[in-house]
């Protein structure tokens, strides 16, 4: 009787070890691990995203808004953007930890939305422009013009850099 219990115990242990080994060494397309080059590109993407967030905070704080209403609107936009950035940061950490396609896709879904048609939502700078309406001066109509609260050229270049890196990374993934 003791021999049967010992043999059954050994079979159970071998079965558990075999199952664990199979789970760890089975690579399906959805759990394929990303190589070091791909992970380095993911790190670069997140660095660009972090620089964008910092620049957005600086631009928002330094912008010359014509009224308190525009200032409050910019603060709300920044708060929303900051929340999305923190969610993307968590997805980035998950992608680094899992090193899988699915982790990378989660990072892109949170950063760019489900269908990034033209650009990544998180990397799309908000408008820092306003329209000054046309007016009559001494009976002569002066056309309205667009004024800028702040210079967003650096944000736009970071957005472009992110898009180029993201496309390159997605081409590399097999």
Secondary structure, 3 states (H helix, E strand, C coil): CHHHHHHHHHHHHHHHHHHHHHHHHCCCHHHCECCHHHHHHHHHHHHHHHHHHHHHHHHHHHCCCCCHHHHHHHHHHHHHHHHHHHHHHHHHHHHHHHCEHHHHHHHHHHHHCCCCCCCCHHHCCCCCEEEECCEEECCEEECCEEEECCCCHHHHHHHHHHHHHHHHHHHHCC
